[in-house]
Amino acid sequence: MKITATFLLLLLTSVSLSAQESHLQNIRQLTFGGDNAEAYFSFDNSKLTLQITNPKQGIPCDQIYMIDLMNQDKIVPQRISTGKGRTTCSYFMPGDKTILYASTHAAADSCPPPPAPRKDGKYLWPLYASFDIYVADLTGKIVKQLTDAPGYDAEATVSPDGKKIVFTSDRSGDLELYIMDIDGKNLKQLTSGLGYDGGAFFSPDSKKLVYRASRPTLPEEVASYKQLLSEGLVAPTNMEIYTCNIDGTEQKQLTHLGKANWAPFFHPSGKKIIFSSNHASTKGYDFNLFMVNLDGSGLEQITNISNFNAFPMFSPDGKKLVFSSNRDNGGTRDTNVFIADWKD
């Protein structure tokens, strides 16, 4: 084969970019085609839950699937949601025999409609009022409903000690964080500042939370946020990373980067946060993973391949990182799930 200057440059660039992702070793692609996101580990590190949209495979909107990582020869996602409505934000419950996730299936069998295109071109997330949080076994059978208040209840995750669940709800009239016992009892509101508080995860010792939040302050920002909220919508384009204790005290803004900083997760040490951000991009959709210390110092870029990398989660044993990316998608719009060995 003739080695041209252009080919050599591309090869060296590829090697250089891969070398810069030095924390990620032995990267392996787990899904192939469609929109695959929010993959989270079981307590025993052996499985993942994730949500998949893939019209070509008869999945018109997000449904929850499970991947058995112990089957190294053939990764085949197994559906564990009802197949009705739309689902989001699945997470294993203690014991790894059940999962919780939010679903609209009680309102309708069909997928709820996406937000209508807007003249202003804003990218918006829908807040379906029919989302409630359920617990299901690994065959897809619903065994318990954890929320039934009017409005949006979703984005639930479980503490590593298996005692608490945190989730986002608009039951107060704003998007706030709530915490409850693993059985749904002893509900408590944690945040109250105007703006979207969501996507919360627990620290490894189960004593702290990290989450994304918007804090509109200018009159036009406040008016826009409230108007969108009244329409069941939120604009996720201006968010920063926050932390707090699980009782809601010591709420602290960790990043001051601008643009969209989201999908945070604690490093296994409990002393750093990994998250997705487009703050360094000239294009709004160019997201990479970054890591920062709990005091906001030491910002480090973790990924630099493709224009979307998000939803990072460390395995409970701290050895693996799973994330979603549109790398290696052959120029399509597909987003797939990848797993890598983590190297500090």
C-alpha positions in Angstrom: 0.0 0.0 0.0 1.3 3.4 -0.9 1.6 5.7 2.1 0.7 9.2 1.0 1.4 12.3 3.1 -2.3 12.8 3.6 -2.8 9.3 4.9 0.2 9.6 7.2 -1.2 12.9 8.6 -4.6 11.3 9.2 -3.0 8.3 10.9 -0.8 10.5 13.1 -3.8 12.7 14.0 -5.9 9.7 14.9 -3.1 8.3 17.1 -2.6 11.7 18.7 -6.3 12.1 19.5 -6.5 8.6 21.0 -3.5 9.2 23.1 -5.1 12.3 24.5 -8.0 10.2 25.8 -5.4 8.7 28.2 -7.9 7.8 30.9 -9.8 5.6 28.6 -8.2 2.2 27.8 -9.6 -0.7 25.7 -12.7 1.2 24.5 -15.4 -1.2 23.4 -18.6 -0.3 21.5 -21.7 -2.0 23.0 -24.5 -0.8 20.7 -24.7 -0.4 17.0 -27.3 2.0 15.5 -30.1 4.2 16.7 -30.0 6.5 19.8 -28.6 4.7 22.8 -28.0 6.6 25.9 -28.0 6.8 29.7 -26.3 3.5 30.3 -25.9 2.7 34.1 -24.2 -0.2 35.9 -25.8 -2.7 38.2 -24.5 -2.8 41.8 -22.4 -6.0 40.9 -20.8 -4.3 37.8 -22.1 -7.1 35.5 -25.0 -5.4 33.7 -26.1 -2.1 32.3 -29.5 -0.5 31.8 -30.0 2.0 29.0 -32.6 3.6 26.9 -32.9 3.0 23.2 -34.7 4.7 20.3 -34.3 3.0 16.9 -37.3 3.2 14.5 -35.5 0.8 12.1 -35.8 -1.8 14.8 -39.4 -0.9 15.7 -38.5 1.3 18.7 -40.1 4.7 17.9 -39.2 6.3 21.2 -37.1 5.5 24.2 -37.6 2.1 25.8 -35.4 0.6 28.6 -33.1 -2.3 27.8 -30.5 -4.3 29.7 -27.1 -5.5 28.6 -25.3 -8.5 30.2 -21.6 -7.5 30.2 -20.7 -11.1 31.2 -21.7 -12.3 27.8 -18.5 -11.2 26.1 -19.2 -12.9 22.8 -22.6 -11.5 21.9 -24.0 -8.3 23.4 -27.7 -8.3 22.8 -29.8 -5.6 24.6 -32.9 -7.1 26.2 -36.0 -5.0 26.6 -37.1 -4.7 30.2 -39.7 -1.9 30.0 -43.3 -2.4 28.9 -42.8 -1.3 25.3 -45.6 1.2 25.8 -45.4 5.0 26.0 -42.0 6.6 26.5 -39.4 5.8 29.2 -36.3 7.5 30.6 -33.7 7.3 33.3 -33.4 3.7 34.4 -31.4 2.6 37.3 -30.8 -0.7 39.1 -32.3 -1.2 42.5 -30.4 -2.9 45.4 -29.9 -6.6 44.7 -29.9 -6.1 40.9 -33.2 -8.0 40.5 -35.3 -4.9 39.8 -34.9 -1.5 38.1 -36.6 1.8 38.4 -37.4 4.1 35.5 -39.9 6.8 34.5 -42.6 6.0 32.0 -45.6 7.6 30.3 -47.3 4.2 29.6 -50.1 4.7 32.1 -51.3 7.7 30.0 -51.2 6.1 26.6 -49.6 3.1 24.8 -48.2 5.4 22.1 -45.2 7.6 22.3 -46.0 11.2 23.4 -45.5 13.7 20.7 -42.1 15.5 20.6 -42.0 19.3 21.0 -43.2 21.1 17.8 -40.5 22.9 15.8 -40.2 26.6 16.9 -39.6 29.6 14.8 -36.8 30.7 17.1 -35.0 27.3 16.6 -34.5 26.7 20.3 -33.5 23.2 21.3 -35.9 22.1 24.1 -36.5 19.1 26.3 -40.1 18.0 26.8 -41.3 17.5 30.4 -44.1 15.0 29.9 -46.6 15.4 32.8 -47.5 11.7 32.4 -44.0 10.6 33.5 -44.1 8.6 36.8 -41.5 6.4 38.4 -41.9 2.7 38.4 -40.0 -0.4 39.6 -39.9 -3.4 37.3 -38.3 -6.8 37.4 -35.9 -7.9 34.7 -38.6 -9.5 32.6 -40.4 -6.1 32.3 -43.2 -6.7 34.8 -44.1 -3.6 36.8 -43.9 -4.5 40.5 -44.4 -1.1 42.1 -45.2 2.6 41.3 -43.2 5.0 43.4 -44.8 8.4 42.3 -48.3 9.4 41.4 -48.3 13.2 42.0 -49.6 15.3 39.0 -46.8 16.4 36.7 -43.3 15.4 35.7 -41.6 12.8 37.9 -38.4 11.4 36.4 -34.6 11.3 36.4 -34.4 9.0 39.4 -31.2 7.4 40.6 -30.3 5.2 43.6 -27.7 5.7 46.3 -24.8 3.3 46.4 -25.8 2.2 49.9 -29.2 1.3 48.5 -31.2 3.4 51.0 -32.3 6.4 49.0 -33.7 7.6 45.7 -33.3 11.1 44.3 -35.4 12.4 41.4 -36.7 15.5 39.7 -40.3 16.7 39.9 -42.3 19.8 39.0 -44.9 19.2 41.7 -44.0 22.4 43.4 -44.4 24.5 40.2 -40.7 24.4 39.4 -38.2 21.7 38.6 -36.7 20.7 41.9 -34.8 17.7 43.4 -36.6 15.4 45.8 -35.3 12.5 47.9 -37.1 9.5 49.3 -36.4 6.2 51.0 -35.9 3.2 48.7 -39.5 2.2 49.2 -40.9 5.6 48.3 -41.5 6.8 51.8 -40.3 10.0 53.6 -40.3 12.3 50.6 -38.4 15.5 51.0 -37.8 18.5 48.7 -34.1 19.4 48.5 -33.8 22.4 46.2 -36.0 25.5 45.8 -34.1 28.1 43.6 -35.8 29.1 40.4 -34.6 27.0 37.6 -34.1 23.4 36.5 -32.5 21.1 39.0 -32.0 17.6 37.6 -29.9 14.6 36.6 -28.7 14.0 40.2 -26.4 11.2 41.3 -25.0 10.2 44.7 -21.4 10.3 45.8 -19.8 6.9 46.4 -20.4 7.3 50.2 -24.0 8.2 49.6 -23.7 11.4 51.5 -23.6 14.0 48.7 -25.4 14.7 45.4 -24.1 16.2 42.1 -26.6 17.6 39.7 -27.2 20.0 36.8 -29.0 23.3 37.3 -30.1 26.4 35.4 -30.4 29.7 37.4 -32.1 32.3 35.3 -31.6 35.8 36.8 -32.2 38.4 34.1 -35.9 39.4 33.7 -36.0 38.1 30.1 -34.4 34.8 31.2 -36.9 34.3 34.1 -39.8 35.1 31.8 -38.6 32.7 29.1 -38.0 29.9 31.7 -41.4 30.3 33.3 -43.2 30.4 29.9 -41.5 27.3 28.6 -42.2 25.5 31.9 -45.9 26.4 31.6 -45.7 24.6 28.2 -44.0 21.5 29.7 -40.7 22.4 28.2 -37.2 23.4 29.4 -34.2 24.8 27.5 -31.1 22.8 28.5 -28.6 25.2 26.9 -27.4 27.1 30.0 -26.6 24.8 32.9 -23.9 24.5 35.5 -22.8 21.6 37.8 -23.8 21.8 41.5 -23.3 19.7 44.6 -25.1 19.4 47.9 -25.6 17.1 50.9 -28.4 14.6 50.7 -30.4 16.7 53.1 -30.2 19.7 50.7 -27.7 21.7 52.8 -24.4 23.2 51.4 -25.7 23.7 47.9 -22.7 24.8 45.9 -22.1 25.8 42.3 -19.1 23.8 41.1 -18.6 25.0 37.5 -18.8 28.5 36.1 -18.1 27.6 32.5 -21.1 28.9 30.6 -23.2 27.1 28.0 -24.4 23.6 28.8 -22.7 21.6 31.6 -24.6 18.4 32.5 -24.7 14.6 33.0 -22.4 14.8 36.1 -21.2 11.8 38.0 -18.8 11.3 40.9 -15.3 9.9 40.4 -14.8 6.7 42.4 -12.6 8.7 44.9 -15.6 11.0 45.6 -13.2 14.0 45.2 -13.9 14.8 41.5 -16.8 15.1 39.1 -16.9 13.9 35.5 -19.5 15.6 33.3 -20.4 16.6 29.7 -19.9 20.1 28.4 -19.9 22.2 25.2 -18.3 25.3 26.9 -15.1 24.9 24.8 -17.0 24.5 21.6 -17.8 27.0 18.8 -20.8 24.8 17.9 -23.6 24.2 20.4 -23.8 20.5 19.8 -20.1 19.7 20.3 -19.9 18.0 23.7 -16.9 16.3 25.4 -16.3 14.8 28.8 -14.5 16.9 31.4 -13.4 16.3 35.0 -13.1 18.8 37.8 -12.2 18.7 41.5 -15.0 19.3 44.1 -13.7 22.8 44.7 -14.0 23.7 41.0 -10.2 23.5 40.3 -8.2 21.2 38.0 -10.5 21.2 35.0 -9.4 18.3 32.7 -10.7 17.3 29.3 -11.3 13.5 29.1 -12.6 13.0 25.5 -11.9 14.7 22.3 -13.2 12.3 19.6 -16.5 13.0 17.9 -18.9 15.9 18.6 -21.0 14.2 21.2 -19.8 12.5 24.4 -22.1 12.4 27.4 -23.8 10.3 30.2 -20.6 9.0 31.8 -20.9 6.6 34.7 -18.2 4.8 36.7 -18.8 1.2 37.6 -19.3 0.6 41.3 -15.9 -1.0 41.6 -14.3 2.1 39.9 -12.7 0.0 37.1 -14.9 0.9 34.1 -16.4 4.0 32.6 -19.5 3.7 30.4 -20.6 6.7 28.2 -22.6 7.6 25.1 -20.9 8.9 22.0 -21.4 9.4 18.3 -17.9 8.4 17.5 -17.4 5.7 14.8 -21.0 6.0 13.5 -20.1 6.2 9.8 -21.3 9.7 9.4 -24.8 8.9 10.6 -26.7 10.5 13.5 -26.4 7.4 15.6 -25.3 7.6 19.2 -24.0 4.4 20.8 -22.9 3.2 24.2 -19.2 2.6 24.8 -17.3 1.1 27.8 -13.7 1.6 28.7 -11.2 0.6 31.3 -10.5 3.6 33.5 -7.0 4.7 34.2 -6.4 7.5 36.7 
